[in-house]
Amino acid sequence: MRSRLYWIQTPQRQEDIMAERTALVVVSHHRPDSLTAHVGDVVAARLKEAGYAVDLLDLRAEGFDPRMTTADQPDWDDREKIYSAEARAHMARVLAADVIVPVFPVYWNSLPALLKGWIDRVWNYGFAYGRSKPRLAGKRMLWLGLAGAPDGDDFAAWMKETLDRVLRAGISFYTGITEAAVEVLFDAEGEPQIVDDEGNLTKGEALTGPERTAHYERMDRQAEEHLEKFLGL
Ligand SMILES: Cc1cc2nc3c(=O)[nH]c(=O)nc-3n(C[C@H](O)[C@H](O)[C@H](O)COP(=O)(O)O)c2cc1C
C-alpha cells in the first residue's frame, strides 16, 4: 500500500522558490559593444545571482523592427485583435516575467526609437491596457537609462523627472504594473559635459585606460545598486 505520507510536501528550498521567478531584461542599443549592452549583461548577471531565471531580450540582436505596422496598430473597436506573430511572441515574454528591466540610452530625454517601438507594437491595446483587470498587474518594472549628462545639476533633475512621468506614470502605471521606478546612470560617456544657461553643450576629454575602466566599474556598481534597492536584494 502506498504510504499516506506521499501527499505531504517537503518544504521547498529557498533556491527552488527563487528559481520560479523570471526577469525580462530588455536591452536597447544598436551596437553590441555599447556601454548599454554591457550594463544589460551586468543587470542580467545580478538577477541570476539573486535566483531569477533571466530572459535577455536584445532588441538589436533579435532584429526587432520598431516601426509600427498595420497588423500591430490597435483597433479601438476590438480589444481581442490578433496582432502579428512577432508581437504576440514578445507579449508572451512580457507575460512570463515577474520583473521587467529595460536598459537603454537616454535619447532626447526619452527612449531610443528601438525601445519606443517595442512599447508601441508590443504593449498594445487589449494586452497591456484597455482591460478592467490589467494583465500586467503584479509585475515590477525598473527602467534603467544611461545618460551622457552629469548628475547633480538642474538639467539632470529635470531629465529624471521627465523620464519618471513618461515611463513610470505614463507607461508602467497606465498598464497596471504594480511597482515601477526609473533610475538613470548619469555621465555614462565618461566625458565631462556641461550645458550652460543658454543650452550650449561643452565637453572635456574622454576618459581612457585605467580611468575609463574604473569609471565603467562605477557604472556597473550603480546599476547593481539600483537593482538591489528596487528588488530589495
Ligand atoms: C540621439 C542622441 C540623443 C541623446 N540625448 C541625450 C539626452 O537627452 N540626455 C543625455 O543626458 N544624454 C543624451 N545622449 C547621450 C546618451 O545618453 C549617451 O551617449 C549614452 O547613454 C551612452 O551610452 P552608450 O555608450 O551605450 O551609447 C544622447 C545621445 C544620442 C546619440
The ligand as an SDF file (V2000), in Angstrom:
LIG
                    3D

 31 33  0  0  0  0  0  0  0  0999 V2000
   20.4430   60.8340  -30.4170 C   0  0  0  0  0  0  0  0  0  0  0  0
   21.0290   61.0110  -29.0520 C   0  0  0  0  0  0  0  0  0  0  0  0
   20.3170   61.7290  -28.1100 C   0  0  0  0  0  0  0  0  0  0  0  0
   20.8260   61.8890  -26.8050 C   0  0  0  0  0  0  0  0  0  0  0  0
   20.0960   62.5710  -25.8950 N   0  0  0  0  0  0  0  0  0  0  0  0
   20.5620   62.7020  -24.6190 C   0  0  0  0  0  0  0  0  0  0  0  0
   19.8100   63.3810  -23.6490 C   0  0  0  0  0  0  0  0  0  0  0  0
   18.7050   63.8680  -23.8930 O   0  0  0  0  0  0  0  0  0  0  0  0
   20.3390   63.4980  -22.4060 N   0  0  0  0  0  0  0  0  0  0  0  0
   21.5610   62.9590  -22.0820 C   0  0  0  0  0  0  0  0  0  0  0  0
   21.9930   63.0910  -20.9360 O   0  0  0  0  0  0  0  0  0  0  0  0
   22.2860   62.2660  -22.9900 N   0  0  0  0  0  0  0  0  0  0  0  0
   21.8180   62.1440  -24.2440 C   0  0  0  0  0  0  0  0  0  0  0  0
   22.5550   61.4380  -25.1820 N   0  0  0  0  0  0  0  0  0  0  0  0
   23.7800   60.7530  -24.7440 C   0  0  0  0  0  0  0  0  0  0  0  0
   23.4950   59.2690  -24.4920 C   0  0  0  0  0  0  0  0  0  0  0  0
   22.5640   59.1030  -23.4500 O   0  0  0  0  0  0  0  0  0  0  0  0
   24.7880   58.5360  -24.1790 C   0  0  0  0  0  0  0  0  0  0  0  0
   25.6110   58.7000  -25.2930 O   0  0  0  0  0  0  0  0  0  0  0  0
   24.6070   57.0560  -23.9350 C   0  0  0  0  0  0  0  0  0  0  0  0
   23.8310   56.8270  -22.8180 O   0  0  0  0  0  0  0  0  0  0  0  0
   25.9630   56.4070  -23.7450 C   0  0  0  0  0  0  0  0  0  0  0  0
   25.7790   55.0230  -23.6900 O   0  0  0  0  0  0  0  0  0  0  0  0
   26.2360   54.0920  -24.9190 P   0  0  0  0  0  0  0  0  0  0  0  0
   27.7420   54.1770  -24.9770 O   0  0  0  0  0  0  0  0  0  0  0  0
   25.7790   52.7100  -24.5530 O   0  0  0  0  0  0  0  0  0  0  0  0
   25.6070   54.6140  -26.1740 O   0  0  0  0  0  0  0  0  0  0  0  0
   22.0820   61.3120  -26.4680 C   0  0  0  0  0  0  0  0  0  0  0  0
   22.7920   60.5920  -27.4350 C   0  0  0  0  0  0  0  0  0  0  0  0
   22.2850   60.4590  -28.7220 C   0  0  0  0  0  0  0  0  0  0  0  0
   23.0820   59.6830  -29.7460 C   0  0  0  0  0  0  0  0  0  0  0  0
  1  2  1  0
  2  3  1  0
  2 30  2  0
  3  4  2  0
  4  5  1  0
  4 28  1  0
  5  6  2  0
  6  7  1  0
  6 13  1  0
  7  8  2  0
  7  9  1  0
  9 10  1  0
 10 11  2  0
 10 12  1  0
 12 13  2  0
 13 14  1  0
 14 15  1  0
 14 28  1  0
 15 16  1  0
 16 17  1  0
 16 18  1  0
 18 19  1  0
 18 20  1  0
 20 21  1  0
 20 22  1  0
 22 23  1  0
 23 24  1  0
 24 25  2  0
 24 26  1  0
 24 27  1  0
 28 29  2  0
 29 30  1  0
 30 31  1  0
M  END
$$$$
